[in-house]
C-alpha cells in the first residue's frame, strides 16, 4: 500500500511537538517555595504560668484520648455529643465546605492534562451571489463569472466530525502552583472541620456542666426552701403558743422569701443553658428536655488529666494548622501571579473529516488535521500583572502575621485555661472546708437554741451560711469540669500526633441527607511542620 506523502511529515511534526511538551513541562516553577514555620514552644508544662496550681497532681504525658469527653464518665454527655455529630449545623456546614475544597482541588488539577472535545455536525449552506467570494471572481475570472457564480451559489450540504485537543505547557509552573494552593486550601478546610468538631464538643460539654451545676444548685435550694418552710411552721406554732415573739417568725419569713426569690433566676439560667445545648446539637428549644432532666449523677470523680507533650500542641490545634495551610496557599499564589508575567504556550491539535457528499464522508481523503503550538506573550497591561504579584506578596505577609497571631492566641488560651483551672481547684478546696465548718456551726447553733442558751438568730445565720455553701460548692464542682473542658479545647482536643504517615485518599462520606466527615485527607506534601490529621481516621 502506498504511503500518503503528507502523513509522514505530519507524524514527525506531532512527535516533535510532543517532545517539546515533555521538555518544557519539566521546567521549575517560579515563585517562592513554602517553608513551614516552626513556632517556639515550651519544653514542659511547668513552664506555663498557670501550671503549678493546675497540675499539682501527676499529669500524664500520653496523648489525650480522641474522645476526651468520655473521661468524665457521663453517659448523657456522650449521648448529646453523638446526637450533635449527626445534626449540628456547624458540623454540617464545615463538612460541606471541606467537600467543596476537595472538588475545587480536582477542578484545578484537571488543568494538568489536555482538554479534548468531540464535535460533529451537518449543515445546509448557500453562498451569496454578491458576497466576498463572487467579488474575487471579478478579478480572476471575469469572462466565466456568471457560470462560476451559479456554481458557488448552489446550495450544498456540509458534513463535519472530529475532535480538538489543547494542552497548556506548564512552562513556569502556573498549574503546579495552582494545585499546590488548592492542596493547601484542602488542608485549611480539613483543619476548619476539625476545629468545628472541637468547638462543638467543647461548647456542648461546657454548657452541659454549667447546666448540671445550675441544677445541683436548684436541688439544694429547693431542699433549703422546704426546710425553711418547715422551720417557719414550727416557729409560727411556738409563737402562737407564746413561747417566742414575732421577731423570730419574721426573720424566718425573710429567709424563706430570700431563698424562694433565688429560684426564678436559676430557672432562667437553666433554660438558657439547655437552649444553648439544643442549638449546638441542631435541636429546637425543648427537644432535649428529657435528656437534660435534673439528675444527681454529677458526683462522678474528676478525670485524670492527660495533656500529652507541650511540643505537640501546635501540631494538634486545628486553628494553627489552618493558619499554616492558609500561609502555604498564599505563598503558592505568589507563584501563580508570577507565572502570568511570562508567555504561555498551548499545544493544539485537531483531526476530523469533512465532506460535501455523505457517501465520501469518513473516507481517508476527506480527513483534515492540524497540530502546532501557539504562544501568547503579555507586552503592555499598564502594570496590572506586576501589581497582582505585589498584591499576592502582601497577602502572604498578612497570612504570616495571622499565623503568628494564631500561635500567640493559642499559648494565651492554654495559659488562661491552666490558670483558671488552678484557681478553681484552690477555691473548691476552700469551699469544701467551708461546707464542713458551716455544717458543724449549724449543729452547734441548733443545740444551743434548743437548750435555750441563744435565740433563733444564730441558727438562722448558720442555716443561711450552710445553704449558700452548698450552692457555691455545687457551682464550683461544675466549674472544675468546665475548666478541664477549657484545657482540652486549648490543647486542641485529643488523639495521637502522627507526622510522616503516608497519604491516604479520604473523602467526605454521606449517609442519607447528612454529610458525615468519615475521614480527613492526609497532607500530600512533606513538611517540617506536618498536620496532626496526616492520617485518616474516623472522627470522634
ZAMARGU-4260 file (C-alpha; in steps of 0.2 Angstrom, whole numbers, plus 5000, padded with zeros to 4 digits):
<rodrens>
0) 5000/5000/5000 | 5007/5017/4995 | 5010/5029/5009 | 5002/5046/5009 | 5016/5059/5006
5) 5008/5071/5019 | 5007/5058/5033 | 5025/5056/5037 | 5029/5074/5039 | 5014/5076/5050
10) 5018/5062/5061 | 5036/5068/5063 | 5029/5086/5067 | 5017/5079/5080 | 5031/5069/5088
15) 5042/5084/5089 | 5028/5094/5097 | 5026/5081/5110 | 5044/5080/5114 | 5044/5099/5116
20) 5029/5097/5128 | 5039/5084/5138 | 5055/5095/5139 | 5047/5112/5143 | 5034/5104/5155
25) 5049/5099/5167 | 5055/5117/5170 | 5055/5123/5188 | 5040/5133/5195 | 5043/5151/5198
30) 5039/5160/5214 | 5044/5156/5232 | 5044/5138/5239 | 5034/5136/5255 | 5044/5133/5271
35) 5033/5128/5286 | 5036/5139/5301 | 5042/5132/5317 | 5035/5142/5332 | 5044/5142/5348
40) 5036/5131/5361 | 5039/5127/5379 | 5049/5112/5384 | 5037/5106/5398 | 5020/5110/5405
45) 5028/5118/5421 | 5035/5132/5411 | 5017/5139/5409 | 5012/5152/5422 | 4996/5144/5427
50) 5003/5126/5428 | 5009/5125/5446 | 4992/5126/5454 | 4983/5117/5439 | 4995/5102/5439
55) 4998/5098/5457 | 4993/5080/5453 | 5004/5070/5442 | 5000/5073/5424 | 5002/5060/5410
60) 5012/5065/5395 | 5002/5052/5385 | 4991/5060/5371 | 4974/5064/5377 | 4960/5052/5371
65) 4952/5057/5354 | 4935/5055/5364 | 4942/5066/5378 | 4924/5069/5385 | 4922/5051/5389
70) 4934/5053/5403 | 4920/5062/5413 | 4911/5046/5413 | 4894/5054/5409 | 4883/5044/5398
75) 4871/5059/5395 | 4885/5070/5389 | 4891/5056/5377 | 4874/5054/5370 | 4872/5073/5367
80) 4889/5073/5358 | 4884/5058/5347 | 4867/5067/5343 | 4877/5083/5339 | 4888/5075/5327
85) 4873/5069/5317 | 4863/5086/5317 | 4874/5100/5321 | 4873/5114/5308 | 4891/5120/5312
90) 4897/5102/5308 | 4887/5100/5293 | 4892/5117/5286 | 4911/5113/5289 | 4909/5096/5281
95) 4901/5104/5266 | 4915/5117/5264 | 4928/5103/5266 | 4919/5094/5252 | 4919/5109/5241
100) 4938/5112/5243 | 4941/5094/5238 | 4930/5096/5222 | 4939/5113/5219 | 4956/5104/5220
105) 4950/5091/5207 | 4945/5106/5196 | 4962/5114/5197 | 4971/5098/5195 | 4962/5095/5179
110) 4972/5109/5171 | 4987/5097/5171 | 4981/5087/5157 | 4974/5091/5139 | 4957/5097/5135
115) 4949/5086/5122 | 4932/5089/5114 | 4922/5080/5100 | 4912/5089/5088 | 4900/5084/5074
120) 4888/5092/5063 | 4879/5093/5046 | 4873/5110/5039 | 4864/5115/5023 | 4873/5131/5016
125) 4872/5143/5001 | 4884/5156/4997 | 4879/5174/4992 | 4880/5179/4974 | 4886/5196/4979
130) 4897/5191/4993 | 4916/5192/4995 | 4919/5176/4985 | 4910/5182/4970 | 4919/5199/4971
135) 4935/5189/4970 | 4929/5181/4954 | 4928/5198/4946 | 4946/5199/4947 | 4952/5182/4942
140) 4939/5176/4930 | 4928/5190/4923 | 4924/5180/4907 | 4917/5165/4917 | 4909/5175/4931
145) 4891/5171/4928 | 4895/5152/4927 | 4906/5151/4942 | 4894/5162/4952 | 4880/5150/4948
150) 4890/5135/4954 | 4896/5144/4970 | 4878/5149/4975 | 4871/5132/4973 | 4865/5125/4990
155) 4876/5111/4997 | 4877/5100/5012 | 4892/5100/5023 | 4896/5085/5034 | 4909/5088/5048
160) 4915/5077/5063 | 4931/5077/5073 | 4940/5081/5089 | 4950/5095/5096 | 4964/5095/5109
165) 4973/5109/5118 | 4986/5107/5131 | 4994/5122/5140 | 5013/5118/5143 | 5016/5122/5162
170) 5032/5130/5157 | 5033/5142/5173 | 5024/5131/5185 | 5007/5141/5185 | 4997/5125/5185
175) 5008/5116/5198 | 5007/5131/5210 | 4988/5132/5207 | 4987/5113/5213 | 4999/5117/5227
180) 4987/5131/5233 | 4972/5120/5231 | 4980/5107/5241 | 4984/5120/5255 | 4966/5125/5254
185) 4960/5107/5257 | 4971/5106/5272 | 4964/5123/5278 | 4946/5117/5276 | 4950/5100/5284
190) 4958/5109/5299 | 4942/5120/5300 | 4932/5104/5300 | 4942/5098/5315 | 4941/5115/5323
195) 4922/5114/5321 | 4921/5097/5329 | 4932/5103/5343 | 4922/5118/5346 | 4905/5110/5346
200) 4911/5096/5358 | 4919/5108/5370 | 4905/5121/5369 | 4892/5107/5372 | 4902/5100/5386
205) 4904/5117/5394 | 4886/5121/5393 | 4881/5104/5399 | 4892/5105/5415 | 4886/5123/5418
210) 4868/5116/5417 | 4872/5102/5429 | 4879/5115/5441 | 4864/5125/5440 | 4853/5110/5443
215) 4863/5105/5458 | 4861/5122/5465 | 4842/5121/5461 | 4841/5105/5470 | 4850/5111/5486
220) 4839/5127/5485 | 4823/5118/5484 | 4828/5107/5499 | 4833/5123/5509 | 4816/5131/5504
225) 4807/5115/5511 | 4817/5115/5527 | 4814/5134/5529 | 4795/5131/5527 | 4795/5118/5540
230) 4805/5128/5552 | 4793/5143/5549 | 4778/5132/5553 | 4787/5126/5569 | 4791/5144/5574
235) 4773/5150/5570 | 4766/5137/5581 | 4778/5142/5595 | 4774/5160/5593 | 4755/5155/5594
240) 4759/5146/5610 | 4768/5161/5617 | 4785/5153/5618 | 4793/5165/5606 | 4789/5183/5600
245) 4786/5188/5582 | 4804/5193/5578 | 4810/5175/5575 | 4795/5172/5564 | 4798/5187/5554
250) 4817/5183/5552 | 4812/5165/5546 | 4799/5173/5534 | 4813/5184/5527 | 4825/5169/5524
255) 4811/5159/5515 | 4807/5174/5504 | 4826/5176/5500 | 4828/5158/5496 | 4812/5157/5485
260) 4817/5173/5476 | 4833/5164/5470 | 4823/5151/5461 | 4817/5161/5446 | 4835/5167/5441
265) 4842/5150/5442 | 4827/5143/5432 | 4830/5156/5418 | 4849/5151/5418 | 4844/5133/5417
270) 4833/5136/5402 | 4846/5147/5393 | 4859/5133/5396 | 4848/5120/5389 | 4843/5130/5374
275) 4862/5133/5370 | 4865/5115/5370 | 4850/5112/5359 | 4856/5125/5347 | 4873/5117/5346
280) 4866/5100/5344 | 4854/5106/5330 | 4838/5104/5340 | 4824/5116/5344 | 4821/5123/5361
285) 4813/5109/5372 | 4818/5095/5361 | 4831/5089/5374 | 4821/5091/5389 | 4820/5073/5394
290) 4839/5070/5391 | 4843/5086/5401 | 4832/5082/5415 | 4838/5085/5433 | 4850/5072/5439
295) 4861/5068/5454 | 4875/5060/5444 | 4886/5075/5445 | 4897/5067/5459 | 4907/5057/5447
300) 4926/5058/5451 | 4936/5071/5442 | 4945/5063/5427 | 4964/5062/5427 | 4972/5075/5416
305) 4982/5069/5401 | 4990/5083/5391 | 5002/5075/5380 | 5019/5084/5376 | 5019/5103/5375
310) 5029/5102/5359 | 5013/5093/5351 | 5001/5107/5355 | 5005/5117/5338 | 5003/5100/5329
315) 4986/5096/5337 | 4977/5113/5337 | 4966/5114/5322 | 4967/5133/5321 | 4986/5133/5320
320) 4985/5120/5306 | 4973/5130/5297 | 4983/5146/5298 | 4999/5137/5292 | 4989/5130/5277
325) 4982/5147/5273 | 5000/5154/5273 | 5005/5140/5262 | 4991/5144/5250 | 4996/5162/5250
330) 5014/5158/5246 | 5009/5147/5231 | 4998/5162/5225 | 5013/5172/5223 | 5020/5159/5210
335) 5003/5159/5201 | 5004/5178/5199 | 5022/5177/5194 | 5019/5164/5181 | 5007/5176/5172
340) 5022/5188/5169 | 5029/5175/5157 | 5022/5169/5140 | 5010/5154/5139 | 5012/5140/5126
345) 4997/5130/5121 | 4999/5115/5110 | 4984/5112/5099 | 4979/5098/5088 | 4963/5093/5079
350) 4958/5079/5067 | 4942/5075/5058 | 4933/5073/5042 | 4924/5085/5031 | 4914/5082/5015
355) 4901/5089/5004 | 4895/5072/5000 | 4888/5060/5013 | 4895/5045/5003 | 4913/5051/5004
360) 4912/5056/5022 | 4923/5046/5033 | 4935/5041/5018 | 4953/5044/5021 | 4953/5058/5008
365) 4940/5068/5017 | 4951/5069/5033 | 4958/5086/5040 | 4970/5089/5053 | 4981/5102/5061
370) 4994/5102/5075 | 5006/5115/5082 | 5010/5126/5097 | 5003/5144/5100 | 5011/5157/5110
375) 5004/5172/5120 | 5016/5185/5127 | 5010/5199/5138 | 5018/5215/5132 | 5008/5230/5139
380) 4995/5229/5153 | 4998/5246/5162 | 5007/5236/5176 | 4992/5225/5181 | 5001/5209/5182
385) 5016/5216/5192 | 5003/5224/5204 | 4995/5207/5206 | 5012/5200/5211 | 5014/5214/5224
390) 4997/5211/5230 | 5000/5192/5232 | 5016/5196/5241 | 5007/5207/5254 | 4993/5194/5256
395) 5007/5181/5260 | 5014/5193/5273 | 4997/5196/5280 | 4995/5177/5281 | 5012/5176/5290
400) 5006/5189/5303 | 4990/5180/5305 | 4999/5163/5309 | 5010/5172/5322 | 4994/5179/5330
405) 4986/5162/5330 | 5000/5154/5339 | 5001/5168/5352 | 4982/5166/5355 | 4985/5148/5357
410) 4998/5150/5370 | 4987/5163/5379 | 4972/5151/5379 | 4982/5137/5386 | 4989/5148/5400
415) 4972/5156/5404 | 4964/5138/5405 | 4978/5132/5416 | 4977/5147/5427 | 4958/5147/5428
420) 4958/5128/5432 | 4971/5130/5446 | 4962/5145/5454 | 4946/5135/5454 | 4955/5120/5462
425) 4960/5131/5476 | 4943/5138/5478 | 4935/5121/5478 | 4946/5115/5492 | 4942/5130/5502
430) 4923/5128/5499 | 4924/5110/5505 | 4931/5116/5521 | 4918/5130/5522 | 4904/5117/5520
435) 4911/5106/5534 | 4913/5121/5545 | 4896/5128/5541 | 4888/5111/5544 | 4896/5110/5561
440) 4891/5128/5565 | 4873/5124/5561 | 4873/5108/5573 | 4880/5119/5587 | 4868/5133/5584
445) 4853/5121/5584 | 4859/5113/5601 | 4861/5130/5609 | 4845/5136/5603 | 4836/5120/5609
450) 4844/5122/5626 | 4839/5140/5627 | 4856/5146/5628 | 4853/5158/5612 | 4839/5164/5602
455) 4835/5159/5585 | 4846/5171/5576 | 4862/5161/5577 | 4853/5146/5570 | 4846/5156/5556
460) 4863/5163/5551 | 4870/5146/5552 | 4857/5139/5540 | 4859/5154/5528 | 4878/5151/5528
465) 4876/5132/5525 | 4863/5135/5511 | 4875/5146/5502 | 4890/5135/5505 | 4881/5120/5497
470) 4876/5130/5482 | 4893/5138/5480 | 4901/5121/5481 | 4889/5114/5468 | 4894/5128/5456
475) 4912/5126/5459 | 4911/5107/5455 | 4904/5111/5438 | 4917/5125/5436 | 4931/5112/5439
480) 4924/5101/5425 | 4922/5117/5414 | 4940/5121/5417 | 4945/5104/5411 | 4935/5106/5395
485) 4944/5123/5393 | 4961/5114/5394 | 4956/5101/5382 | 4950/5114/5370 | 4965/5124/5372
490) 4977/5110/5368 | 4967/5105/5353 | 4957/5090/5359 | 4965/5073/5359 | 4972/5060/5348
495) 4990/5055/5343 | 5000/5066/5333 | 5007/5055/5319 | 5018/5065/5307 | 5026/5057/5292
500) 5011/5044/5289 | 5009/5041/5270 | 4994/5050/5262 | 4978/5041/5261 | 4964/5046/5249
505) 4950/5050/5260 | 4934/5059/5257 | 4918/5065/5264 | 4905/5051/5266 | 4887/5054/5265
510) 4873/5044/5274 | 4856/5049/5269 | 4855/5068/5268 | 4868/5072/5282 | 4886/5074/5276
515) 4897/5065/5288 | 4916/5068/5289 | 4921/5050/5289 | 4939/5054/5287 | 4950/5068/5283
520) 4963/5070/5269 | 4981/5067/5273 | 4994/5080/5270 | 5000/5077/5252 | 5016/5087/5255
525) 5031/5083/5265 | 5034/5097/5278 | 5044/5100/5294 | 5028/5105/5302 | 5015/5091/5297
530) 4997/5091/5301 | 4990/5081/5315 | 4977/5075/5303 | 4991/5067/5292 | 4982/5051/5295
535) 4964/5047/5290 | 4953/5042/5304 | 4935/5041/5309 | 4930/5057/5318 | 4926/5057/5336
</rodrens>
